[in-house]
Amino acid sequence: MSLQEINARIANAETAAGRPAGSVKLIAVSKVQPNERVRDVLDQGHRCFGENRVQEAAGKWPGFNAQYSDIDLHLIGPLQTNKARQAMELFSTIHSVDRPKLAKTLARLAQEVGTCPDLFIQVNTGEEEQKAGILPDDADTFIAECRALDLPIHGLMCIPPVDEEPSLHFALLAKIAGRNGLQGLSMGMSGDFEKAIALGATHVRVGSAIFGERVKPEG
């Protein structure tokens, strides 16, 4: 499926939901994709990309930044506190603030450097033991704690369980965001982004539908 097709589907979903055109940002998930595939999407004019790992992004994006203007890079994977400084230098938005220790580290670094990326709090809507994120019952308290640290919390992010109806999780995330006055909703991937848009997504994360299946690194 092409980038143009994905953009058309997003536009149709916005219209169907009665939302303004352009209200949803497409994050092209470029993790584990060869540079030539990423370059092809850049050459089509797309500028918003998502990476899962700080180390991979650090090896890939400085070169592209030197060749293309206005790249908008988002960290959508887990962030270790020892990589926080590097992440703040690389990314315009971090979608995976998921624990108090990380929030405090980001706040300290933001005070040191004077700037901070836009932040999304990851909520573990499925309460899955193996998955990162704040539990729904703890979300309100954690949002308040992050605000008390003067962190720029833009919204919430979730990754629904693979075996459950994603709309239930998107609706829960939207409810938590609404009662906390947060506008950003990072939710929806290749298989369900239209459902997410119907429930208020402002950012959708689409990888394989744009780039093709991921290429596994050797070794």
N, C-alpha and C positions, 0 to 999 in steps of 0.2 A: 504494500500500500504506500502511496506517495505522500509526501509532506502536504501537497495541495489537497489531497483527499482528506487527510486528517483535519486540516484547517477548515475545509468545507463542512465536515461533520460537526466540528465545534460550532461553527456559525449557525448551522441548522439547529443544534441543540440549544444555543442561546435564544434563537427565535422561538422555538417551541416552549421554552421556559418563560418567555416574556421578558427576557433580559436584554440589556443594550448590547449591540454589536461591539465586540472587542473587550467585553468585561471579563473574559477568561484568558489567562496567560498559558500558552503551551510551553511546557518544559520538555525539550527533546532530551531524553535520557541517553547520554552518550557513553555511559560506563561500559568498559570492556568492548568498545567498538574501535575498529581500526581507524587510523587517522584519515584515510582516504574517504571513508564513509562520512566522517564528521565534516571533512572539507566540502564534500558534495552538498551537505545540508547548509553549511555556511555560504556556499556559492549561490544557493537559492534564496539567500537573503535572511534566513532565520538566524537569530542572535541569542536566544534563551536556551541554555543547556543545563542538564543536571548530571552530577557525578556522585558516586557512592563513597569514594575513598579519597582522602586528602592526598595521599601519596601519588595515586594515579593522576589526579588533576594537576598536581605540581609538575608532573613529567610531560603533560599534554598541552596545557592551556597557555603557558607563557609564550610558546611559539605561535600559537594561533592569535593571541592578543597582539603580537607584533605585526601580524599581517592583516587583521580584520579589526574594524572599529566597533565600539559599543557592544561588546560581548557581555551578556548578563548571565553569570555563572552561579548556579544554585547547588548547595550541598544537600543531598536528600538521603544520605546514609548516616550511620552512627558516627559520632564524633568522640574520640578519646580526648581527655583534658590535655594531654601532652601535645596534641596536635591543634589545640584551639587557636594559638597565635597564628600558626601558618594558615589555618582555615579562614581566619578573619582577614588575612591579606589576600587570599585567593578568591573568596566568594562574596557576592553581593547579598546573598540570602542564605541562611542556614535553617533547614526545615526540621532538624532533629534535636532540639533542646529537650532533654528527656529526664533530667535528674538535677537535684539541687547543687551537687558539686560542680557540674558543668555550668550551670547558671552563674554561680559565684565566680568561677574562673573567667567566664566571658565578661562579667561585670568588672572584674579587676583589670582585665586587659583593655576593656573599653575606656576605663578611666586613664590608663597609661597612655594609650595612643590617641585618645580623643574622638574616635569614631567607632562604629559598630555596624555590622551587617544587619539587615532586617532579619528578625527571628520568628520562627514558628515553633510552637511547643508540640512535640509528638505525643499523642494520646493513644494508649493501647486499648482501643475500643473493644477488642475481643477478649481482653484480659488473658492473653496468651503468655504462658510462663517463659517461652523461648524468645519472645519479642520485646524489644525496647519500648519505652513510652510510659508516661504517667497514667495510672489507672483513672478511669472516669470519675470515681468518687473522690479522688485527690486532686482533680484538675483545677477546681476553683481556687483551692488553697495555693497550689503551685503557681498559677497565673498571678495571684496577688503577691506572692513572694518575689517573682521575677519583676513585677512592676515596682516593688519596693527597692529593688536593686537598680532602678532606672534603665532597665533593659528595653530596647525597642521591640516589644512583642507585637508582631503584625497579625498573627493568626494562629491556627491550629492545623496539625497534619495527622493523618491516620493511614494505616495500611490494613484493610479488613482481612479477616481470616479467609483463606482460599476456598474453604468449603461452606461459607455462609453467604447469605444474600447481602451484597455490599451496601445496598440502599439503606438497610437498617443502621449500619455503622456510619454512613454519610449523614443520616438524619440525626444520630446521636451527637456527632461532632458539631454539626450546625447548631444544635440546641445548646451545647456547652459554650460555643463561641458567642451565640446570641445573648445569653444571660450575662456574659462577661464583657459585652461591648466590643468584641473583636470582629473585624470585617473579613480577614483572610481565611480561606479554607483551602488547604492543599490536600486534595483528595481526588481519586480517580486515576486509573492507569489504562493501558491499551485496551483491556477487555470491558471496562465499565465506565469510561470517562463521561459518556453521555448521561448515565444515571447520576453521576456526581454533579454534572452541570445543572441538571434538573433540581438538585437539592442544594444548590448555592455555591458550588466549587468556584474559586477564583483562580486556582492554579491546578492544572492537570499534568500528570507525569507520564509521557508516552515514549516508549523506547523501541521495542521490537516492531511495532506497526510502522515506524518511520525508517529505521535503519536495517531491518531484517533481524534474524536471530543473532544473539550475542555470540561473539567469537571468544571461546575460552582461551585464556593464556596457556602457553605450553609449560610443562614442568609441573 
